[in-house]
Amino acid sequence: MHFMKIGNIEIKGFAALAPMAGVADRAMREICISHGAGFTVGELTSSKGVSLGDKKSFELLCCSQAEKPTASQLFGRDPETMAIAAKTALQFEPDFIDINMGCPAPKVAGNLCGSALMRDEKLAESIVKAVVGAVDIPVTVKMRTGWDSENLNAPELAKRCENAGASMITVHGRTRKQMYAPPVDYETIAKVKKAVKIPVVANGDIVDGKTAKKVYELTGCDYVMVGRAAQGNPFIFKQINAFMENRGYVPPTLEEKFAVLLKQVELMKKYKPERVAILESRKHTAWYMTGLKGAANIRRMCGEISSEDDIKRIIEFALEQNKDL
């Protein structure tokens, strides 16, 4: 069995669920762990919000036994505020703290947080140092390859983070300027791996076992992380694990797939106000329908979901449309 260590935490398997704000919530994280994800990372949380006692920030830090091993992910640019937020996050018992230096969103990077920290290596290093000094659990960092193609400084920044006490580095193989556009730069991830002694996780366009294996080979990484390919497809983790171990893998039937969707919706309702959960279930339901016959029609129906019964009706319709699959 393949495993990686984050500090003293042993992580099994081959692929983790990437943090995705507004997508990879507690319900999705629990579902992915139960389908073979090695670890999960919570949604992006503002250190400023946490230090001010903001209710929404605290809700984002909540994590459960069923999604472990898991990290609380924080963003900010003030070392002291980041340290306070990390200390506060400990009450929710995450296994480690992840510092975000990769988010490209204008409202994060525009406030000189997230991926903008890659432009100030000294500050980035002092943030890692402050957080490591504040908590007694491992601290990890998620970054991009650089701000733009002229500044691919991930290897240098990773070294600084390691020196400041980070236990693991995750690299999304794109620059901030690229956002999520292709191509993915695996070469720079390989350079990060050579630059540091701590584990390196590769992220970007890993969509199945084959691509996961390719990324392991191209980068020499210790682990991979799956983001968008896990939307509506938590089964990807079992598939990657099986592929990497040369084991057979039987994909779920449509009925099995939809049973997992309903379980995910139940969990969403458990953790959020019902109205919020149902509105958010629209996108998740649509993702579970990807690639099916009648997809355009089904997507339109997903956009109108206003109750769990609507989801069940969509499932019935999808099964009817795809009964010969």
C-alpha positions as CSV (number, residue, x, y, z in Angstrom):
1,M,0.0,0.0,0.0
2,H,1.3,3.4,-1.0
3,F,1.4,6.1,1.7
4,M,2.8,9.5,2.4
5,K,3.5,11.3,5.7
6,I,2.4,14.8,6.5
7,G,4.4,15.4,9.6
8,N,3.4,12.4,11.7
9,I,0.1,11.7,9.9
10,E,0.1,8.7,7.6
11,I,-1.9,9.2,4.4
12,K,-2.9,6.1,2.5
13,G,-3.9,5.8,-1.2
14,F,-2.8,7.9,-4.1
15,A,-5.1,10.9,-4.5
16,A,-6.7,13.6,-2.3
17,L,-9.6,15.9,-2.8
18,A,-8.6,19.4,-3.7
19,P,-10.1,22.3,-1.7
20,M,-12.8,24.0,-3.9
21,A,-14.6,27.0,-2.4
22,G,-18.4,26.7,-2.7
23,V,-18.0,23.1,-3.9
24,A,-16.0,20.8,-1.7
25,D,-18.1,21.3,1.4
26,R,-18.4,18.9,4.4
27,A,-20.9,16.6,2.6
28,M,-18.7,16.3,-0.5
29,R,-15.6,15.7,1.6
30,E,-17.2,12.9,3.6
31,I,-18.5,11.3,0.4
32,C,-15.0,11.4,-1.2
33,I,-13.2,10.0,1.8
34,S,-15.7,7.1,1.8
35,H,-14.8,6.5,-1.8
36,G,-11.1,6.3,-1.3
37,A,-9.7,9.9,-1.2
38,G,-6.6,9.9,0.9
39,F,-7.3,13.2,2.6
40,T,-9.4,16.3,2.1
41,V,-8.9,20.1,2.6
42,G,-11.6,22.4,3.8
43,E,-13.0,25.4,1.9
44,L,-10.9,28.6,1.7
45,T,-11.4,30.5,5.0
46,S,-10.4,34.1,5.7
47,S,-8.0,34.5,8.6
48,K,-9.4,38.0,9.1
49,G,-12.9,36.6,9.3
50,V,-11.9,34.0,11.9
51,S,-10.0,36.6,14.0
52,L,-13.1,38.8,14.0
53,G,-15.3,35.9,15.0
54,D,-17.3,35.9,11.8
55,K,-20.0,33.2,11.9
56,K,-19.6,32.1,8.3
57,S,-15.8,31.7,8.7
58,F,-16.4,29.5,11.7
59,E,-18.9,27.3,9.7
60,L,-16.3,26.8,7.0
61,L,-13.8,25.5,9.6
62,C,-16.2,22.9,10.9
63,C,-15.0,19.4,10.1
64,S,-16.2,15.9,11.1
65,Q,-14.6,12.5,11.9
66,A,-16.0,11.2,8.6
67,E,-13.9,13.5,6.4
68,K,-10.6,12.9,8.1
69,P,-7.7,13.1,7.6
70,T,-8.6,16.7,6.8
71,A,-7.1,20.2,6.8
72,S,-8.5,23.7,7.6
73,Q,-7.4,26.0,4.8
74,L,-6.7,29.6,5.7
75,F,-5.8,32.7,3.6
76,G,-4.6,36.1,4.6
77,R,-1.5,38.3,4.4
78,D,-0.8,39.2,8.0
79,P,1.4,36.7,9.8
80,E,-0.1,37.5,13.2
81,T,-3.7,37.2,12.1
82,M,-2.9,33.9,10.3
83,A,-1.4,32.6,13.5
84,I,-4.5,33.6,15.5
85,A,-6.8,32.0,13.0
86,A,-4.8,28.8,12.9
87,K,-4.9,28.6,16.7
88,T,-8.7,29.2,16.6
89,A,-9.1,26.5,13.9
90,L,-7.7,23.9,16.4
91,Q,-11.0,23.8,18.3
92,F,-12.5,22.0,15.2
93,E,-9.7,19.3,15.4
94,P,-8.3,19.4,11.8
95,D,-5.4,17.1,11.2
96,F,-3.3,19.9,9.7
97,I,-3.5,23.5,8.7
98,D,-3.2,24.4,5.0
99,I,-2.0,27.9,4.0
100,N,-3.4,29.1,0.7
101,M,-0.9,30.7,-1.7
102,G,-2.7,29.6,-4.8
103,C,-6.2,31.1,-5.0
104,P,-6.4,33.2,-8.2
105,A,-9.8,34.7,-7.5
106,P,-9.7,38.5,-7.8
107,K,-11.4,39.1,-4.4
108,V,-8.6,37.0,-2.8
109,A,-5.5,37.8,-5.0
110,G,-6.7,41.3,-5.5
111,N,-6.4,41.8,-1.7
112,L,-2.8,40.6,-1.9
113,C,-3.7,37.2,-0.5
114,G,-3.8,33.7,-2.0
115,S,-1.7,33.5,-5.2
116,A,-0.6,37.1,-4.7
117,L,1.7,35.9,-1.9
118,M,3.9,34.3,-4.5
119,R,5.0,37.8,-5.4
120,D,6.3,38.4,-1.9
121,E,8.4,35.4,-0.9
122,K,9.6,37.0,2.3
123,L,6.1,37.7,3.5
124,A,5.0,34.2,2.5
125,E,7.8,32.7,4.5
126,S,7.0,34.7,7.6
127,I,3.4,33.7,7.4
128,V,4.4,30.0,7.4
129,K,6.8,30.6,10.3
130,A,4.1,32.4,12.3
131,V,1.5,29.6,11.7
132,V,4.0,26.8,12.4
133,G,4.9,28.5,15.7
134,A,1.2,28.9,16.7
135,V,0.0,25.3,16.3
136,D,1.1,21.8,17.3
137,I,-0.2,20.1,14.2
138,P,1.5,20.0,10.7
139,V,1.3,23.1,8.5
140,T,1.1,22.7,4.7
141,V,1.1,25.1,1.8
142,K,-0.8,25.1,-1.5
143,M,0.6,27.3,-4.3
144,R,0.7,27.7,-8.0
145,T,3.7,27.5,-10.3
146,G,4.1,31.3,-10.1
147,W,2.2,34.5,-10.8
148,D,2.8,34.4,-14.6
149,S,5.0,32.5,-17.0
150,E,7.9,35.0,-16.5
151,N,7.9,34.3,-12.8
152,L,7.8,30.5,-12.2
153,N,9.1,30.8,-8.6
154,A,7.4,27.8,-7.0
155,P,10.7,26.0,-6.4
156,E,12.2,28.9,-4.6
157,L,9.0,29.6,-2.6
158,A,8.6,25.9,-1.7
159,K,12.2,26.0,-0.3
160,R,11.4,29.0,1.8
161,C,8.2,27.3,3.1
162,E,10.2,24.2,4.0
163,N,12.7,26.3,5.9
164,A,9.9,28.0,7.8
165,G,8.6,24.6,8.9
166,A,6.0,23.5,6.4
167,S,5.4,19.7,6.3
168,M,4.1,19.4,2.7
169,I,3.7,21.5,-0.5
170,T,0.9,21.2,-3.0
171,V,1.5,22.7,-6.4
172,H,-1.3,23.5,-8.9
173,G,0.5,23.4,-12.2
174,R,-0.7,26.7,-13.5
175,T,0.2,30.3,-13.0
176,R,-2.2,32.8,-11.5
177,K,-2.5,34.5,-14.8
178,Q,-3.7,31.3,-16.4
179,M,-6.5,30.8,-13.8
180,Y,-7.8,27.4,-14.9
181,A,-6.8,27.5,-18.6
182,P,-4.6,24.8,-20.1
183,P,-1.8,23.7,-20.3
184,V,-0.7,22.3,-17.0
185,D,3.0,22.8,-16.3
186,Y,4.3,19.5,-14.7
187,E,7.9,20.5,-15.3
188,T,7.8,23.2,-12.6
189,I,6.1,20.7,-10.2
190,A,9.1,18.4,-10.9
191,K,11.5,21.2,-10.0
192,V,9.6,21.8,-6.7
193,K,10.0,18.1,-5.9
194,K,13.8,18.4,-6.5
195,A,14.0,21.6,-4.5
196,V,12.6,20.3,-1.2
197,K,12.8,17.2,1.0
198,I,9.2,17.4,2.3
199,P,6.4,15.7,0.4
200,V,5.1,17.4,-2.8
201,V,1.5,16.9,-4.1
202,A,0.8,17.6,-7.8
203,N,-2.5,19.1,-8.8
204,G,-4.0,20.0,-12.2
205,D,-6.0,18.2,-14.8
206,I,-5.9,14.7,-13.1
207,V,-9.1,13.1,-14.4
208,D,-8.6,9.3,-14.0
209,G,-6.0,6.6,-13.1
210,K,-4.1,7.0,-16.4
211,T,-3.6,10.8,-15.9
212,A,-2.7,10.3,-12.3
213,K,0.0,7.8,-13.2
214,K,1.3,10.1,-15.9
215,V,1.6,13.0,-13.4
216,Y,3.4,10.7,-10.8
217,E,5.9,9.8,-13.5
218,L,6.4,13.3,-14.9
219,T,6.8,15.1,-11.6
220,G,8.2,12.4,-9.2
221,C,5.5,13.7,-6.8
222,D,4.6,11.9,-3.6
223,Y,0.8,12.3,-4.1
224,V,-1.8,13.8,-6.4
225,M,-4.8,16.0,-5.8
226,V,-8.1,15.9,-7.8
227,G,-10.3,18.9,-8.1
228,R,-13.0,19.4,-10.8
229,A,-12.8,15.8,-11.9
230,A,-14.3,14.8,-8.6
231,Q,-17.4,16.9,-9.0
232,G,-20.3,14.5,-9.3
233,N,-17.7,11.7,-9.4
234,P,-16.4,10.7,-6.0
235,F,-15.7,7.3,-7.5
236,I,-12.6,8.7,-9.2
237,F,-10.5,8.0,-6.0
238,K,-11.3,4.3,-6.0
239,Q,-10.6,4.2,-9.7
240,I,-7.2,5.9,-9.3
241,N,-6.2,3.7,-6.4
242,A,-7.1,0.6,-8.4
243,F,-5.3,1.8,-11.5
244,M,-2.1,2.7,-9.6
245,E,-2.1,-0.8,-7.9
246,N,-2.9,-2.6,-11.2
247,R,-6.1,-3.9,-9.7
248,G,-9.4,-4.3,-11.6
249,Y,-12.0,-1.6,-11.1
250,V,-15.8,-1.9,-11.6
251,P,-17.4,1.5,-12.1
252,P,-20.7,2.1,-10.3
253,T,-24.0,1.5,-12.1
254,L,-26.2,4.5,-12.6
255,E,-28.4,3.4,-9.7
256,E,-25.4,3.2,-7.4
257,K,-24.2,6.6,-8.7
258,F,-27.6,8.2,-7.9
259,A,-27.8,6.6,-4.5
260,V,-24.5,8.4,-3.6
261,L,-25.9,11.6,-5.0
262,L,-28.9,11.3,-2.6
263,K,-26.6,10.5,0.3
264,Q,-24.6,13.6,-0.5
265,V,-27.8,15.8,-0.6
266,E,-28.9,14.3,2.8
267,L,-25.5,15.3,4.3
268,M,-25.8,18.8,2.8
269,K,-29.2,19.1,4.5
270,K,-27.7,17.9,7.7
271,Y,-24.9,20.6,7.7
272,K,-26.7,23.6,6.1
273,P,-30.1,25.3,6.2
274,E,-32.4,23.2,4.0
275,R,-33.0,26.0,1.5
276,V,-29.3,26.6,1.1
277,A,-28.6,22.9,0.7
278,I,-31.3,22.4,-2.0
279,L,-30.1,25.4,-4.0
280,E,-26.5,24.2,-3.8
281,S,-27.6,20.7,-4.8
282,R,-28.6,22.0,-8.2
283,K,-24.9,22.1,-9.4
284,H,-24.0,18.8,-7.7
285,T,-27.0,17.0,-9.3
286,A,-26.0,18.4,-12.7
287,W,-22.5,17.1,-12.2
288,Y,-23.7,13.6,-11.4
289,M,-25.6,13.7,-14.7
290,T,-22.5,14.5,-16.9
291,G,-22.2,12.4,-20.0
292,L,-25.7,11.0,-19.9
293,K,-28.3,10.8,-22.7
294,G,-30.7,13.8,-22.6
295,A,-28.1,15.8,-20.7
296,A,-29.3,19.2,-22.0
297,N,-32.8,18.5,-20.8
298,I,-31.5,17.1,-17.5
299,R,-29.3,20.2,-16.9
300,R,-32.3,22.5,-17.4
301,M,-34.3,20.5,-14.9
302,C,-31.4,20.7,-12.4
303,G,-31.5,24.5,-12.6
304,E,-35.0,24.4,-11.3
305,I,-34.6,22.1,-8.3
306,S,-36.5,23.3,-5.3
307,S,-36.9,20.2,-3.2
308,E,-35.4,16.7,-2.8
309,D,-38.4,15.3,-4.6
310,D,-37.3,17.2,-7.7
311,I,-33.9,15.5,-7.5
312,K,-35.7,12.1,-7.3
313,R,-37.8,13.0,-10.3
314,I,-34.6,13.9,-12.3
315,I,-33.0,10.6,-11.3
316,E,-36.1,8.7,-12.5
317,F,-36.0,10.7,-15.8
318,A,-32.3,10.1,-16.3
319,L,-32.6,6.4,-15.6
320,E,-35.5,6.1,-18.1
321,Q,-33.4,8.0,-20.8
322,N,-30.4,5.9,-20.2
323,K,-31.9,2.4,-19.4
324,D,-29.9,0.8,-22.3
325,L,-26.5,1.9,-20.9
